Amino acid sequence: MDSKAIINKKTLLPALVILGLLIVTTIIISGKDPATGQQARGSGQPVGVETARAEIRHIRDMRVFSGTLAAENQYDAAAKVAGQVRQLNVNLGDCVTRGALIARLDSEEYEQALAQAQAELEVARASLLEARSALSAAERDFRRVSDLRAQRVASAADLDQAETAKQAAEARLSLAQAQIAQRDSSVRSAEIRLSYTEIHADWENGEDDLDSCRYVAARHVDQGATIAANAPVVTLVDLTSLNAVIHVAERDYARLRIGQKADIRVDSVAGRAFEGTISRMAPVFAETSRQARIEVRTPNPDNILKAGMFARVEIELENIPEALAIPVSGLIRRGGEKGVFAVNDQRRATFIPVREGVTDRGWVQIMPLEERPNGQAADQTEGIEPGMETGIEIVTLGHHLLSDGSRVATADNERDNDRDGR
């Protein structure tokens, strides 16, 4: 065998023995369990931790939803007839009052149609005069023949002929009157079509809205363009009130209601919250996202908010004036169960199972323990329950070093021991 290999084996074995002794010595001094790495129960060396007291606090469950501001009232001013845009009186961002002229289309064709309808109406009126005159003559002839027949001068055939002529004149008069109504209707239709060449801001929102204005959000055509019937010319929006449109999941939907208050914040107005109210809630959930549409209405009298802005909507889902609460950092999960390490008067830590409630600004509400799987209600000594005396000391830092019964020490506790030693 190589002499160098013999020397290495002789030197390696003592080194391994010394290393093992050092590890065991370190574990004994630190007081940690070699299997778990945690402080051993009843160890003489306390574990340094930080603690806090349970308190009765005002807890609010605030939820923030992301959404988009949308105009509550939007109106598309559209052309009802086809034509070329001869005049466009508004531009992007203009404030347009109700009834104002927005655009005018080429009206020559419609003016000609109106003139033709009016001429046909005059012809029908002349025909009416002629029919009335013919009826008057037929009535006179009928009376004359009737008198002659009474004197036995005219025959019965003459009387029948006169009566037939009179009835024919009455029919022609009725036809002339119907033609007058028809031509008059044609004139009115031509006038309406001609009026369609002028596009006005004509939204319906009550008589009290006559003096208000809406802003031009989009201009879809330019002057000189040819548009089809029903094609939009401009889009007008009402900014006096806006809707923040958000989408919520099922777990939050059940906690919302019409009339519930909300705060709306936008990036362009930092530090300011706009008051809103839930105005509409969709009765169905989208199959793809499993979320429902919620609209939160907010007044906007100064027109600071604009449609399309990204908005954060903060809604209070729950308000608990007096809740038993601990710092969030004190809540841990161990063995599949949530709980806290509570420190007793002997400065030993005990794991206590708890059930968390609402979390608010770094504090979490402690709820009554639920019933155990066997149907037995949890004993109050098993957890921290509402009604128990507050002031219980909870470990907030250093949980990973603890097990039930571990001795603990805090900075305040160490200072007290130093004073006692002196």
C-alpha positions, 0 to 999 in steps of 0.5 A, spaced: 500 500 500 502 507 498 505 510 504 501 517 502 494 513 503 496 510 509 498 517 512 491 520 509 487 515 513 491 516 519 490 523 519 482 523 517 479 519 522 481 523 528 479 530 524 472 527 523 471 525 530 473 532 532 468 535 528 463 530 530 464 533 538 464 540 535 457 539 532 454 535 539 457 541 543 454 546 539 447 543 539 448 542 547 450 549 548 444 552 543 439 548 546 436 546 540 433 539 538 438 536 533 432 532 529 428 539 528 433 544 529 428 548 534 429 549 541 429 543 545 423 543 550 425 545 557 432 548 554 436 552 559 438 557 554 432 561 552 430 563 545 430 571 543 424 573 540 420 579 539 413 579 542 406 584 542 400 584 546 393 582 543 388 588 543 381 590 542 381 594 535 377 598 530 378 593 524 375 594 517 375 590 511 377 594 505 377 591 498 380 595 492 378 593 485 381 596 479 376 599 474 375 604 468 371 610 468 365 611 463 361 616 461 354 615 464 351 618 458 353 618 451 350 620 445 352 619 438 350 624 433 349 620 427 346 622 420 339 619 418 340 620 411 346 619 406 350 625 403 356 629 403 359 633 409 359 640 407 359 644 414 362 641 420 361 646 426 365 642 432 371 639 434 374 634 439 373 637 446 368 642 444 362 643 449 356 642 445 349 644 448 343 641 446 340 643 440 346 646 437 348 645 429 353 640 429 354 639 421 350 640 415 350 635 409 349 637 401 342 638 401 341 640 393 337 633 392 333 634 398 331 641 396 329 638 389 325 633 392 321 638 396 320 642 391 317 637 386 312 634 392 310 641 393 308 642 386 304 635 386 300 638 392 299 644 388 296 640 382 292 636 387 289 642 390 287 644 382 284 638 381 280 639 388 277 645 385 275 642 379 272 636 382 268 641 387 266 645 380 263 639 377 260 636 383 256 643 383 254 643 376 252 635 377 247 637 383 244 643 379 242 638 373 240 633 378 235 638 381 233 641 375 231 634 372 228 632 378 223 638 378 222 636 370 220 629 372 215 632 378 212 636 372 212 629 368 216 633 363 222 629 363 223 621 363 225 616 369 231 615 365 233 622 364 232 622 372 237 616 373 242 619 368 242 626 372 243 622 379 249 618 376 252 624 374 252 627 381 254 621 384 260 620 379 262 628 381 262 626 388 266 620 387 271 625 383 271 630 389 273 624 394 278 622 390 281 629 389 281 630 397 285 624 398 290 626 393 291 632 397 292 629 403 297 624 399 301 630 396 301 634 403 304 628 406 309 627 401 311 634 402 312 633 410 316 627 408 320 631 403 321 637 409 323 631 414 328 628 409 331 635 408 331 637 415 336 631 416 341 634 412 342 638 418 345 634 424 343 637 431 345 635 438 338 632 440 339 627 446 333 626 451 335 627 458 329 631 461 327 639 460 332 641 466 338 639 461 336 644 456 342 648 458 347 643 460 353 641 455 356 635 453 363 634 450 365 632 443 369 625 445 370 623 438 369 626 431 368 620 426 368 624 419 371 630 416 368 636 412 368 634 405 367 626 406 361 622 404 357 618 409 352 613 409 345 613 413 346 612 420 353 613 420 356 617 426 359 624 425 361 625 433 360 622 439 358 626 445 359 625 453 356 627 459 361 628 464 357 631 470 357 624 473 361 618 471 361 610 472 367 606 475 366 600 472 369 594 476 368 586 475 368 582 482 368 575 484 363 571 487 366 571 494 366 579 494 359 580 490 355 577 496 358 582 500 356 588 496 349 592 495 346 597 491 347 604 495 353 602 498 359 607 499 365 607 495 372 611 494 374 612 487 382 614 486 385 616 480 393 617 478 392 624 475 389 627 482 394 624 487 391 624 494 384 625 493 378 620 493 372 621 490 366 619 493 361 614 489 355 609 490 354 603 487 348 604 482 348 597 478 350 590 479 349 585 474 345 579 475 349 574 472 357 572 472 361 572 465 362 564 464 370 566 462 372 570 468 366 568 473 366 575 475 360 580 475 360 587 472 359 593 478 358 600 476 360 605 482 357 612 480 360 618 482 359 626 481 364 630 477 361 637 477 368 640 476 369 635 470 376 633 473 375 626 472 375 623 465 372 617 461 377 612 460 381 613 466 384 607 470 380 607 477 382 604 483 375 603 487 376 602 495 369 599 498 368 597 505 366 590 506 366 589 513 366 594 519 368 591 526 368 597 531 371 592 537 375 586 534 380 582 538 386 583 534 393 581 534 399 583 529 399 579 522 406 577 524 404 573 530 400 568 526 403 562 523 401 555 520 404 549 524 402 542 522 397 544 518 393 549 523 394 556 524 395 559 531 400 563 535 405 562 540 403 565 546 408 567 552 406 565 559 408 568 566 414 563 566 416 566 560 415 559 556 411 559 549 405 555 548 402 554 541 395 556 541 390 554 535 386 560 532 382 562 526 383 569 523 378 574 521 379 580 517 386 583 516 387 591 517 393 595 516 398 590 519 393 587 524 388 581 524 382 579 527 382 573 531 375 569 531 372 564 535 374 557 533 370 553 529 367 546 531 372 540 531 370 535 526 367 530 531 362 535 532 365 537 539 365 545 540 372 547 541 374 549 549 375 556 550 382 554 553 384 551 546 384 558 543 384 566 543 377 567 544 373 574 544 371 576 551 378 573 553 382 578 557 387 582 552 394 583 553 396 576 552 403 576 549 404 573 542 411 572 539 411 576 533 419 574 531 422 568 532 417 562 531 421 558 527 426 557 533 420 555 538 416 549 540 411 548 546 414 549 552 420 553 549 423 558 554 423 565 551 427 572 552 425 579 549 429 585 549 425 588 555 426 581 559 433 581 558 434 588 561 429 587 567 434 581 568 440 585 568 437 590 573 435 584 578 442 581 577 446 588 579 
